[in-house]
Amino acid sequence: MTTAEYFGLARPQSPSLFGAGQFVHSTFAMVRRWCRMRQALVELRELDDRMLTDIGLCRSTLYATAREVHGFKDRGHGGF
């Protein structure tokens, strides 16, 4: 067995993002997460209180829960 057969064929590495490209990519990803969070909030606000209780939520914690689920960190001041 040759080394090429054992390790597989060499593949070119995908270009990594540096500088402005990485900034644009991470900004776009954050905006996409924010839009998904807002859509989740719209859907959760449409539920009645009984349905929210069934899934373990209440109206006062919807925003904090949506932020946590979509990867936004706590703002650090104890509130929303």
A tleap script that builds the chain and sets N, CA, C and O, in Angstrom:
source leaprc.protein.ff14SB
mol = sequence {
  NMET THR THR ALA GLU TYR PHE GLY LEU ALA
  ARG PRO GLN SER PRO SER LEU PHE GLY ALA
  GLY GLN PHE VAL HIE SER THR PHE ALA MET
  VAL ARG ARG TRP CYS ARG MET ARG GLN ALA
  LEU VAL GLU LEU ARG GLU LEU ASP ASP ARG
  MET LEU THR ASP ILE GLY LEU CYS ARG SER
  THR LEU TYR ALA THR ALA ARG GLU VAL HIE
  GLY PHE LYS ASP ARG GLY HIE GLY GLY CPHE
}
set mol.1.N position { 0.858 -1.170 0.000 }
set mol.1.CA position { 0.000 0.000 0.000 }
set mol.1.C position { 0.904 1.234 0.000 }
set mol.1.O position { 1.855 1.329 0.776 }
set mol.2.N position { 0.589 2.151 -0.869 }
set mol.2.CA position { 1.374 3.380 -0.929 }
set mol.2.C position { 0.807 4.401 0.042 }
set mol.2.O position { -0.304 4.248 0.550 }
set mol.3.N position { 1.573 5.428 0.288 }
set mol.3.CA position { 1.140 6.484 1.195 }
set mol.3.C position { -0.097 7.185 0.657 }
set mol.3.O position { -0.987 7.536 1.431 }
set mol.4.N position { -0.174 7.397 -0.657 }
set mol.4.CA position { -1.325 8.073 -1.255 }
set mol.4.C position { -2.590 7.251 -1.082 }
set mol.4.O position { -3.668 7.813 -0.889 }
set mol.5.N position { -2.479 5.924 -1.150 }
set mol.5.CA position { -3.661 5.083 -0.961 }
set mol.5.C position { -4.101 5.084 0.503 }
set mol.5.O position { -5.296 5.021 0.794 }
set mol.6.N position { -3.151 5.156 1.410 }
set mol.6.CA position { -3.468 5.115 2.829 }
set mol.6.C position { -4.100 6.427 3.307 }
set mol.6.O position { -5.103 6.404 4.021 }
set mol.7.N position { -3.536 7.541 2.929 }
set mol.7.CA position { -4.023 8.838 3.396 }
set mol.7.C position { -5.026 9.481 2.457 }
set mol.7.O position { -5.614 10.503 2.811 }
set mol.8.N position { -5.242 8.931 1.286 }
set mol.8.CA position { -6.153 9.524 0.329 }
set mol.8.C position { -5.434 10.562 -0.516 }
set mol.8.O position { -4.299 10.945 -0.234 }
set mol.9.N position { -6.110 10.999 -1.537 }
set mol.9.CA position { -5.514 11.973 -2.439 }
set mol.9.C position { -5.486 13.347 -1.789 }
set mol.9.O position { -6.351 13.696 -0.987 }
set mol.10.N position { -4.488 14.101 -2.151 }
set mol.10.CA position { -4.379 15.455 -1.613 }
set mol.10.C position { -5.470 16.330 -2.205 }
set mol.10.O position { -5.731 16.295 -3.407 }
set mol.11.N position { -6.098 17.107 -1.353 }
set mol.11.CA position { -7.146 18.020 -1.809 }
set mol.11.C position { -6.708 19.436 -1.506 }
set mol.11.O position { -6.107 19.697 -0.464 }
set mol.12.N position { -7.005 20.345 -2.408 }
set mol.12.CA position { -6.656 21.738 -2.099 }
set mol.12.C position { -7.509 22.237 -0.939 }
set mol.12.O position { -8.690 21.905 -0.843 }
set mol.13.N position { -6.920 23.019 -0.079 }
set mol.13.CA position { -7.657 23.567 1.050 }
set mol.13.C position { -8.574 24.672 0.573 }
set mol.13.O position { -8.242 25.437 -0.333 }
set mol.14.N position { -9.731 24.738 1.202 }
set mol.14.CA position { -10.643 25.818 0.854 }
set mol.14.C position { -10.056 27.133 1.358 }
set mol.14.O position { -9.424 27.170 2.414 }
set mol.15.N position { -10.259 28.184 0.621 }
set mol.15.CA position { -9.695 29.468 1.066 }
set mol.15.C position { -10.371 29.928 2.350 }
set mol.15.O position { -11.596 29.883 2.465 }
set mol.16.N position { -9.592 30.358 3.289 }
set mol.16.CA position { -10.159 30.844 4.539 }
set mol.16.C position { -10.476 32.331 4.400 }
set mol.16.O position { -9.923 33.035 3.554 }
set mol.17.N position { -11.362 32.768 5.238 }
set mol.17.CA position { -11.780 34.166 5.187 }
set mol.17.C position { -10.899 35.004 6.097 }
set mol.17.O position { -10.739 34.684 7.275 }
set mol.18.N position { -10.340 36.046 5.573 }
set mol.18.CA position { -9.511 36.954 6.363 }
set mol.18.C position { -10.035 38.375 6.204 }
set mol.18.O position { -10.629 38.719 5.182 }
set mol.19.N position { -9.815 39.171 7.197 }
set mol.19.CA position { -10.091 40.596 7.111 }
set mol.19.C position { -11.541 40.928 6.855 }
set mol.19.O position { -12.432 40.486 7.580 }
set mol.20.N position { -11.768 41.711 5.817 }
set mol.20.CA position { -13.111 42.214 5.511 }
set mol.20.C position { -14.061 41.076 5.157 }
set mol.20.O position { -15.242 41.134 5.500 }
set mol.21.N position { -13.570 40.047 4.482 }
set mol.21.CA position { -14.433 38.920 4.124 }
set mol.21.C position { -14.981 38.206 5.344 }
set mol.21.O position { -16.152 37.828 5.385 }
set mol.22.N position { -14.132 38.029 6.328 }
set mol.22.CA position { -14.559 37.377 7.557 }
set mol.22.C position { -15.552 38.270 8.312 }
set mol.22.O position { -16.523 37.770 8.881 }
set mol.23.N position { -15.320 39.557 8.321 }
set mol.23.CA position { -16.238 40.487 8.983 }
set mol.23.C position { -17.619 40.442 8.343 }
set mol.23.O position { -18.630 40.385 9.044 }
set mol.24.N position { -17.665 40.468 7.019 }
set mol.24.CA position { -18.944 40.429 6.298 }
set mol.24.C position { -19.650 39.110 6.566 }
set mol.24.O position { -20.859 39.082 6.793 }
set mol.25.N position { -18.900 38.022 6.541 }
set mol.25.CA position { -19.492 36.706 6.774 }
set mol.25.C position { -20.087 36.610 8.179 }
set mol.25.O position { -21.219 36.152 8.334 }
set mol.26.N position { -19.339 37.036 9.208 }
set mol.26.CA position { -19.841 36.933 10.576 }
set mol.26.C position { -21.003 37.899 10.816 }
set mol.26.O position { -21.927 37.582 11.565 }
set mol.27.N position { -20.960 39.063 10.189 }
set mol.27.CA position { -22.067 40.007 10.325 }
set mol.27.C position { -23.331 39.452 9.689 }
set mol.27.O position { -24.418 39.567 10.256 }
set mol.28.N position { -23.194 38.853 8.515 }
set mol.28.CA position { -24.347 38.258 7.843 }
set mol.28.C position { -24.929 37.121 8.678 }
set mol.28.O position { -26.149 36.992 8.781 }
set mol.29.N position { -24.065 36.294 9.276 }
set mol.29.CA position { -24.538 35.193 10.111 }
set mol.29.C position { -25.293 35.721 11.332 }
set mol.29.O position { -26.316 35.157 11.718 }
set mol.30.N position { -24.793 36.803 11.941 }
set mol.30.CA position { -25.458 37.367 13.100 }
set mol.30.C position { -26.817 37.955 12.723 }
set mol.30.O position { -27.779 37.797 13.474 }
set mol.31.N position { -26.915 38.622 11.590 }
set mol.31.CA position { -28.198 39.185 11.143 }
set mol.31.C position { -29.183 38.068 10.848 }
set mol.31.O position { -30.370 38.197 11.149 }
set mol.32.N position { -28.714 36.979 10.267 }
set mol.32.CA position { -29.583 35.842 9.970 }
set mol.32.C position { -30.116 35.228 11.271 }
set mol.32.O position { -31.296 34.887 11.355 }
set mol.33.N position { -29.245 35.087 12.290 }
set mol.33.CA position { -29.714 34.571 13.582 }
set mol.33.C position { -30.723 35.518 14.215 }
set mol.33.O position { -31.714 35.075 14.795 }
set mol.34.N position { -30.476 36.826 14.105 }
set mol.34.CA position { -31.389 37.810 14.675 }
set mol.34.C position { -32.765 37.718 14.012 }
set mol.34.O position { -33.789 37.787 14.692 }
set mol.35.N position { -32.789 37.562 12.684 }
set mol.35.CA position { -34.069 37.435 11.967 }
set mol.35.C position { -34.816 36.173 12.399 }
set mol.35.O position { -36.035 36.197 12.564 }
set mol.36.N position { -34.090 35.081 12.579 }
set mol.36.CA position { -34.731 33.846 13.048 }
set mol.36.C position { -35.282 34.014 14.458 }
set mol.36.O position { -36.359 33.503 14.769 }
set mol.37.N position { -34.553 34.725 15.312 }
set mol.37.CA position { -35.018 34.969 16.666 }
set mol.37.C position { -36.296 35.795 16.647 }
set mol.37.O position { -37.245 35.484 17.367 }
set mol.38.N position { -36.332 36.843 15.831 }
set mol.38.CA position { -37.529 37.683 15.744 }
set mol.38.C position { -38.728 36.886 15.227 }
set mol.38.O position { -39.847 37.075 15.703 }
set mol.39.N position { -38.502 36.000 14.260 }
set mol.39.CA position { -39.588 35.169 13.736 }
set mol.39.C position { -40.090 34.210 14.814 }
set mol.39.O position { -41.294 33.982 14.926 }
set mol.40.N position { -39.185 33.653 15.600 }
set mol.40.CA position { -39.594 32.768 16.696 }
set mol.40.C position { -40.434 33.534 17.714 }
set mol.40.O position { -41.415 33.003 18.235 }
set mol.41.N position { -40.050 34.787 18.000 }
set mol.41.CA position { -40.828 35.606 18.936 }
set mol.41.C position { -42.231 35.863 18.408 }
set mol.41.O position { -43.201 35.810 19.164 }
set mol.42.N position { -42.341 36.140 17.123 }
set mol.42.CA position { -43.665 36.368 16.525 }
set mol.42.C position { -44.532 35.127 16.694 }
set mol.42.O position { -45.704 35.230 17.058 }
set mol.43.N position { -43.958 33.956 16.431 }
set mol.43.CA position { -44.725 32.719 16.539 }
set mol.43.C position { -45.089 32.404 17.988 }
set mol.43.O position { -46.197 31.944 18.262 }
set mol.44.N position { -44.168 32.646 18.910 }
set mol.44.CA position { -44.470 32.376 20.315 }
set mol.44.C position { -45.518 33.329 20.859 }
set mol.44.O position { -46.346 32.928 21.677 }
set mol.45.N position { -45.503 34.577 20.426 }
set mol.45.CA position { -46.490 35.549 20.911 }
set mol.45.C position { -47.899 35.230 20.417 }
set mol.45.O position { -48.879 35.687 21.006 }
set mol.46.N position { -48.009 34.453 19.344 }
set mol.46.CA position { -49.319 34.060 18.836 }
set mol.46.C position { -49.967 32.966 19.683 }
set mol.46.O position { -51.178 32.761 19.603 }
set mol.47.N position { -49.175 32.264 20.493 }
set mol.47.CA position { -49.712 31.194 21.329 }
set mol.47.C position { -50.451 31.786 22.521 }
set mol.47.O position { -50.103 32.862 23.009 }
set mol.48.N position { -51.478 31.071 22.987 }
set mol.48.CA position { -52.173 31.545 24.184 }
set mol.48.C position { -51.404 31.090 25.427 }
set mol.48.O position { -50.474 30.288 25.342 }
set mol.49.N position { -51.815 31.621 26.579 }
set mol.49.CA position { -51.079 31.370 27.829 }
set mol.49.C position { -51.058 29.889 28.194 }
set mol.49.O position { -50.061 29.402 28.727 }
set mol.50.N position { -52.127 29.176 27.918 }
set mol.50.CA position { -52.180 27.752 28.245 }
set mol.50.C position { -51.145 26.972 27.435 }
set mol.50.O position { -50.465 26.099 27.973 }
set mol.51.N position { -51.026 27.282 26.155 }
set mol.51.CA position { -50.047 26.589 25.319 }
set mol.51.C position { -48.624 26.919 25.749 }
set mol.51.O position { -47.755 26.047 25.735 }
set mol.52.N position { -48.379 28.163 26.130 }
set mol.52.CA position { -47.054 28.535 26.617 }
set mol.52.C position { -46.715 27.797 27.905 }
set mol.52.O position { -45.581 27.356 28.096 }
set mol.53.N position { -47.703 27.665 28.789 }
set mol.53.CA position { -47.483 26.938 30.035 }
set mol.53.C position { -47.168 25.474 29.747 }
set mol.53.O position { -46.330 24.875 30.422 }
set mol.54.N position { -47.831 24.899 28.757 }
set mol.54.CA position { -47.581 23.505 28.401 }
set mol.54.C position { -46.134 23.273 27.954 }
set mol.54.O position { -45.583 22.199 28.194 }
set mol.55.N position { -45.526 24.247 27.320 }
set mol.55.CA position { -44.138 24.075 26.878 }
set mol.55.C position { -43.144 24.684 27.866 }
set mol.55.O position { -41.945 24.739 27.593 }
set mol.56.N position { -43.648 25.140 29.019 }
set mol.56.CA position { -42.771 25.602 30.089 }
set mol.56.C position { -42.311 27.038 29.973 }
set mol.56.O position { -41.251 27.391 30.490 }
set mol.57.N position { -43.090 27.874 29.301 }
set mol.57.CA position { -42.731 29.288 29.143 }
set mol.57.C position { -43.834 30.167 29.698 }
set mol.57.O position { -44.961 29.714 29.901 }
set mol.58.N position { -43.507 31.415 29.938 }
set mol.58.CA position { -44.515 32.418 30.264 }
set mol.58.C position { -44.188 33.668 29.456 }
set mol.58.O position { -43.069 33.815 28.965 }
set mol.59.N position { -45.133 34.545 29.318 }
set mol.59.CA position { -44.959 35.714 28.450 }
set mol.59.C position { -43.781 36.594 28.862 }
set mol.59.O position { -43.139 37.214 28.015 }
set mol.60.N position { -43.502 36.647 30.147 }
set mol.60.CA position { -42.437 37.537 30.608 }
set mol.60.C position { -41.039 37.018 30.267 }
set mol.60.O position { -40.074 37.779 30.339 }
set mol.61.N position { -40.910 35.754 29.902 }
set mol.61.CA position { -39.588 35.205 29.592 }
set mol.61.C position { -39.395 34.881 28.118 }
set mol.61.O position { -38.382 34.284 27.753 }
set mol.62.N position { -40.328 35.253 27.271 }
set mol.62.CA position { -40.223 34.893 25.854 }
set mol.62.C position { -38.973 35.486 25.198 }
set mol.62.O position { -38.248 34.782 24.495 }
set mol.63.N position { -38.724 36.762 25.425 }
set mol.63.CA position { -37.593 37.422 24.775 }
set mol.63.C position { -36.261 36.832 25.235 }
set mol.63.O position { -35.383 36.558 24.417 }
set mol.64.N position { -36.114 36.639 26.546 }
set mol.64.CA position { -34.868 36.074 27.071 }
set mol.64.C position { -34.656 34.650 26.567 }
set mol.64.O position { -33.531 34.267 26.249 }
set mol.65.N position { -35.714 33.875 26.493 }
set mol.65.CA position { -35.604 32.506 26.005 }
set mol.65.C position { -35.218 32.488 24.537 }
set mol.65.O position { -34.363 31.699 24.135 }
set mol.66.N position { -35.827 33.335 23.736 }
set mol.66.CA position { -35.502 33.379 22.306 }
set mol.66.C position { -34.054 33.812 22.090 }
set mol.66.O position { -33.377 33.270 21.216 }
set mol.67.N position { -33.572 34.773 22.863 }
set mol.67.CA position { -32.166 35.202 22.756 }
set mol.67.C position { -31.229 34.052 23.095 }
set mol.67.O position { -30.240 33.828 22.398 }
set mol.68.N position { -31.532 33.332 24.151 }
set mol.68.CA position { -30.668 32.238 24.585 }
set mol.68.C position { -30.645 31.107 23.554 }
set mol.68.O position { -29.580 30.574 23.240 }
set mol.69.N position { -31.802 30.747 23.033 }
set mol.69.CA position { -31.885 29.650 22.073 }
set mol.69.C position { -31.132 29.982 20.787 }
set mol.69.O position { -30.527 29.098 20.180 }
set mol.70.N position { -31.163 31.221 20.374 }
set mol.70.CA position { -30.522 31.603 19.115 }
set mol.70.C position { -29.084 32.086 19.294 }
set mol.70.O position { -28.500 32.635 18.359 }
set mol.71.N position { -28.510 31.892 20.471 }
set mol.71.CA position { -27.086 32.118 20.668 }
set mol.71.C position { -26.663 33.528 21.015 }
set mol.71.O position { -25.477 33.847 20.931 }
set mol.72.N position { -27.593 34.380 21.403 }
set mol.72.CA position { -27.224 35.717 21.838 }
set mol.72.C position { -26.988 35.674 23.336 }
set mol.72.O position { -27.819 35.161 24.086 }
set mol.73.N position { -25.875 36.202 23.767 }
set mol.73.CA position { -25.509 36.130 25.179 }
set mol.73.C position { -26.308 37.122 25.999 }
set mol.73.O position { -26.892 38.076 25.486 }
set mol.74.N position { -26.308 36.852 27.308 }
set mol.74.CA position { -26.946 37.751 28.262 }
set mol.74.C position { -26.268 39.120 28.196 }
set mol.74.O position { -25.053 39.207 28.025 }
set mol.75.N position { -27.038 40.160 28.329 }
set mol.75.CA position { -26.489 41.510 28.224 }
set mol.75.C position { -25.702 41.924 29.452 }
set mol.75.O position { -25.021 42.949 29.427 }
set mol.76.N position { -25.779 41.143 30.534 }
set mol.76.CA position { -24.925 41.388 31.677 }
set mol.76.C position { -25.459 42.317 32.736 }
set mol.76.O position { -24.791 42.522 33.750 }
set mol.77.N position { -26.632 42.888 32.551 }
set mol.77.CA position { -27.150 43.800 33.567 }
set mol.77.C position { -28.344 43.220 34.305 }
set mol.77.O position { -29.036 43.943 35.022 }
set mol.78.N position { -28.594 41.941 34.144 }
set mol.78.CA position { -29.632 41.267 34.905 }
set mol.78.C position { -31.035 41.413 34.337 }
set mol.78.O position { -31.956 40.746 34.810 }
set mol.79.N position { -31.219 42.239 33.368 }
set mol.79.CA position { -32.537 42.413 32.762 }
set mol.79.C position { -32.556 41.894 31.347 }
set mol.79.O position { -31.723 41.072 30.963 }
set mol.80.N position { -33.485 42.362 30.592 }
set mol.80.CA position { -33.576 41.946 29.197 }
set mol.80.C position { -32.723 42.866 28.401 }
set mol.80.O position { -32.631 42.722 27.182 }
savepdb mol mol.pdb
quit
